């Protein structure tokens, strides 16, 4: 069965590739074939952060050309719109998503060693960085998720937040606008929706976003070194400044990173998988990593990693406990490996592999997310869980490869 699932993924990658160079209705044409998350049905656009995790699986499957195509399409959209939209649809143009572009570029470059390609794409990575600094920087000096269209801050958008989070529409017009702003931040964060921010997502500096931007600064420094263009020190300094601010504002007294409310000037205190992003991008100290890992049991269950710890304040949203997402398993596992927690990483990798395999055996499909308490396909109240290739396939192939390497290493010793 396990090999059958691998074959299922490899055989079905081509069924998730779309070719459409012309704008059709609200769909934005792209110059290269692009990968969508689902074989059919919903999610037939190329989405931003989904594509990063999909690319991991494509590269592991030997589909490097398609991974490059995806990166080229992201670069095209950044050049065209000044940012990578949520996806290639005009309905997504008012927002981006978690900025994984520089990481996509780095992983493709490490595979191809194509310096000429890197030199061509480098200014586009810079351009995306400028978008986040110009449009998403707050009074704290750190960044947030938000929206580029003030016309989006209306009663209809606020209604979406109320529907998703199960709250009543406010009567005060100013509060309605705040609810709309909150939903816009949820939409850009990819965590739509989560209890991490309460109903104040637009007033937070998320630890995941700022870790990603730190990673972008580190990657740009690395690219500048490779290209010998003289910019490396600039990016290194930017990374140092962000790291210092994150340490100052986002850490609790033990050194665990949390989302920071820049308006109230306090951390959220809700532990989530996002607290592992500083480990994933190597900005945590050894001591901070140790304290973070000591909290792992708050989100780890018998069957995997939940988005957030289980608290009375949770609103039972799809990025909360007990839902487990492929992308978050990957980020936690990478963070653990970066700081030498191999047994923890192996255990979580095994849990995710078994979760996906057992549900594939029952249903014949991969799914967008899973319930890590019941080990079943998750069906949160926000929408019915769709079948999916995308990041579920990419992360599954990653954990299987990791487990094979760990097994070989154990046998060798």
N, C-alpha and C positions, 0 to 999 in steps of 0.2 A: 504493500500500500504506500509506503513512504516514497519509494522510487516512482510509483504511479503519480503521486502529487508533483514531484519534480518534473516528470514528463508532461503532466497536465499544464504546468506553468510554461515550460519551454515551448510546447506545442501551441500555446494560445497567445504568446506575445504578439504575433502578427495580427491577431484578431482585435488587438487594442490600438493598432496604428491607423491613423486617419491621414488622408492627403487632401488638402483644401487650400489652395493658394489665393483664392478670391474671397472677398467679404461676401457673405450670404446672409441676409437678414441681420440678426444680431451677432452672428458668428464671424470672428475676425480671421481672415485668411493668414496662413503662415507659409514661409518659403520652403520649409522642409517637412517631410512626413513627421507627425507628432503622435505621442502616446497619450491615450486617455485612460482614466482609471478603470472603466468598466467595459466589458465586451459588448454589452448592449444595454438598452434601457436608459437609466439616469446617468448623469455625469459623463457627457459626451464631448466635453471641452478638455483642453490641456490645462490642468490646474498647477499652480506654482509649487507649493511645497510637496504636494503629492509626487511631482515629477522627480524631485531629488531622490526619494526613497525608491521610486520605480527604477530610476537609473542604476541604483545599487544592484538591483536584480538583473537588469539588462547587461551590465558589465560582467557580472558573475556568470551569465548565460552565454557570454561571448558575443553579445549583440552590441558591441562598442559603437558601431556606426550609428545605430539608432539612438544611443545615449548621446552621441555628439549632435545628432539632429535635434534632439530635445534641447540641448544647451544652446544651439544656434537659434532656435526659435525663441527661447527666453531672451537671448541677446537682442534679437530683432524687435521684440516687444518693448524692451527697455529703451532701445534707441528711438523707437517710434513714439512712445508715450512718456518717456522720462522715468519710468518705473516699470517693474514687472507687475501687471495687473493680477488680480486674483485668478484669472484665467482668460482665455482668448474669446471673450464675449463682451460686447459693449455694455452689458449690464454690470460688469465687474470693473469698469474703468475708474470708479471713484475710490478704489482701494487696492492695496497690494496684499501680500500674505507673508508669513515668516520668511525672511530673506536668506534662502539657501543657495543663491546663485553662485557666490564665490566658492562655496564648497563643491558645487557641481563642477565648476571649472577646474578646481584643484584636482578632483578625483579623475576627471577625464585626462588632464595633463599628465598626472602621475602614471596613467595607463599608456598614453600615446607618446609622451616626451616631445610633443610637437611645439617647439619654441616659437616658430613663426605664427602658429595659431594662437598661442598664448599672448604674443605681442599684439595681435589684432584684437583680441577680446579684452585685454587689460583695460582700455579706456571705458569699456562698457561696465566693468565692475566698479570702476571709479564713479561712473555716472549714477549707478544705483546707490552707492554709498552717499553721494551728495543729496539724493532724494530724501533718504532717511534723516540726514542731518538738517536739511533745510525745512522739511515738512513735518517731521515727527519728533523734534527735540523739544524738551520741556524746560521749565524753570529750574529743575533740579540738575540739569546738565545731561540727564539720561533721556532715553527715547521711549515713545509710547506707540501703540496702535491707534489709528484714528481714521479720517476720511478726507477726501479732497474736494468734496462737493457739499457746500453748506445747504444746498437745496434738499439734500438727503435728510436733514434734521427736521423731520416733520411728524405729524400725528401717525401717518401710515407706518413709518419706520419704528416709531415708539410702540405701535401695536404689535409689530413682529416680536419685539422684546417681551412684551406682556404675554403674548401667546406662548413663546418659547419657555419663559421662566415662570409662568403660572401666576402672574401678579395682575392687579387691576390697573387700568389706565388712570393716571393722575388727572385731577381736575385743573391744576395749575398749569398754565401754558409754558412757563419756564421749566417746570419739572418734566413736561412732555418732551421738550427739546433735549433735556439732559438724558432722558431715556433713549431718545433717538441717537444721541451721540454715543451712548453706552453700547447700543446695538451695533453701530458702525465699527466700534473698536473690537467687539466680539467677532464681527465678520472678517476683519482684517487679520485678527490673531490666529485664525484657523480653529481656535478653541471655542466654537460657537454651538453651545454656550457652556460656561463653567462657573462654579461657585468661587473660583479663585479671587474674583474681583467684586463679588456681590453684584450690585447694579451700578457700579462705578468703573467699568472697564476703561473708559476714556481718561480716568484720573490716576491711572497706575502706570508706573514704569515696570513692565513685565521682566522677570528675570530671564525668561527664555529669549525674548527679543534682544535684550542687551548683551546676552551671551553670544547670540548669533552675530551681532554687530562687532563684538570683540573678535570673534572668529574671522569676520570679514577684514578687519584691520590687520590681523595676523597673516591672513592669506595674501592680502595686498602687499604686505612687507615681503613675504616669501616670493611672490611674483616679481616684485621690483628687484629682488636679489638675483633671481634667475635671469631677468632681462638686463640687469646691470644698468638701470635707468636713473639711478641716483635718488629714488623716492623712498627707499626702504626705511630710513630713519624717521621720516615723517609718519609713516604708518605705525612704526614701533612706538613712537611717542603717543600717538592717538590711543593705541591699545593700552599703554600704561596709565593714561589719564582715565580711561573708562574703567579699568580694573580698580583703580584707587577709589573712584566714585561708587562703584558697586560695593566695594568693601565697606565704605563709609555709610552708605544708605540702606543697603539690602540685607546686611548680615544681622542675625540676632546675636544675643550675648555669647552664644556657643560657637558662632561662625557659620551657621547654616544660612544659605541665601533664600530670600523670600521676595515676592513682588512688593514694590514700594509705592505707597499712595503719596504722590508728590504734593497733593493739596493738603491732606491732613498731616503730612510729614511723619508717616509711620508705616511699618511693614504689615503685611496682611496677617501673617501667622498661620495661614492654611498651608500645610505641607502638601506638595504635589510633585509629579514627575518633573515639572519644570525646574525644581530645585537641583536636579542633576545636570542641567545644561552647563553650569560653570565647570563641572567635572568633564563633560564631553568636550569642551573647548579649552581645557587645560588652564583655566584662570584661577581655580581654587588652589589653596595651599594643601599640603599633605594633611595638616590638622583639620582644615575645613572639610576636606574629603572624608576623613574619618568620622566627623560629626554628622555629615550628611548620610553616610552609609549606616550609621547607627539608627537613623530614622527610617530606613528602608522598609521595615516591617509595617509601617503605617500605610504603605501603598501596595505592598506585596501580599498576594493571596496564594491559595493553594494552586491556582491556575495561571498566575501571571501578575502583571503590574496594572493597577488602576490609575486613572488620571489624577485623582486627588484622594487624600485620606477621607475616611468616613466620619463625618461630623454632623451634629444636629443642624448646623447651619446650611448643610448642603441642600441644593434645590432640586436634586435628582435630575440633573441635566446630563446630556450625552458625553460630556467631557469630565464627568464626576465619577466617583465610586458608584457602581462596580464595573464600569465599562473600561475595557482594555484596548488600546489602539496600537497598531503595528509601529507607527513612528515613535511612540513613547517608549516602547520596549527597546527599540534600537538605541535611542539616545541614552537610556539608563544603562544598557549593556556597555556601550562605548565609554560612558563615564566611569563605570566600574573598572573596565580594562585599563583605562588610562592611569589609574592609581593603584594598580596591582591587585584588585579584588577579583581574581580570576574565578574562584569557587562560586562567588555570588553571581558573577556574569554567566558562568556555565549553568548554574541552577535556573536562572531566569530564561536563558536561551532554551533550555530543555522544556521548561513550562510552556513557552510560546510555541515551540515546535509541536509539542503534543496537543496543545489547544487547537492549532490549525489543522493538524493531521486528523484528529478525532472528528472534528466537524466536517472535514472534507469527506471522510469515510461515511458519515451519516447523510450528507446533503449533496455531495459531488461538486461542491463549490467552495471558493474562498469568499470571505465576507469582509465588509468594511471595518467592523469592530466586533469584539466578543465580550461576553460577561465573564469576568475572571473569578466570580464567586460560584456561579452555577456551571461554568465551562460550556455554556451554550452560546448560540448566536445572540448578540445583544439587540434588543428592540427598545431603545429609549423612547420617551414620549414625543420627541421632537419630529421624527420621521421614521418610517420603517427602514430597517437596516438593509441596504442593497448588497447584492453579490458584487464581488470586486476582484480584479487582479491587482493593479497598482501597487500601493505600498504593502499590502498584505503579502503579495507574491515576492516583492523585493526583499522585505525583511525576513520572510521565511527562508529564502535562499541564503541570506546572510547568516542566520543563526545555524542553519544546517552546515554551512561551510565552516563556521566557527567551531561547532561541536566536532566535526571531523578532524580539524586541526588539533583541538585539545585532546581528542582520543589518541591521535597519532603521537602527540607529544608525551602523553602518559605511558604509552606502550614503549616509546623509545627510552624512557628512563627506568 
